[in-house]
Amino acid sequence: MCSAKGVTGYAVGVQAKVDDVTAALLVGDKMDSVKISAVSKLGCGVTGAAEAQYKVRNGDLRLTAGASGKMHNGHAAKVVVSSTGCVSSSYSGELAKGVAATVCLQVDQQVRGRGGRGRGAWGLQSQTIGSYWM
């Protein structure tokens, strides 16, 4: 980023691909943030990914892992889990000819509901119907 005071932020990264694995390293936020990630084809139409992000100044480490896949019927599923207490998933596919829908579910432990427990959200989206979120 540039401003009237000069360069205020920058990031340096490197990425490599070996066979079915793509890995990346990114250093940013004035050398305060380090992010390492990897994506790999796991077989049978499934792809897995993982990421670690470390903030040097405050020692905060966040981990995220997920997988997505396409099924034999053309439908797709995805799930992501984070060390912050967030789990999200989605399932999408064609219900009938010309009617595609996606169902999503997310539970986040940082969003507190009644009784101090984490709250969840769910939704249904269709290209022909519209969207509905709880």
Helices and strands as residue ranges (DSSP letters): E 2-3, E 6-7, E 11-18, E 21-28, E 33-43, E 46-55, E 60-70, E 76-82, E 86-96, E 99-112, G 114-116, E 118-126, E 130-133
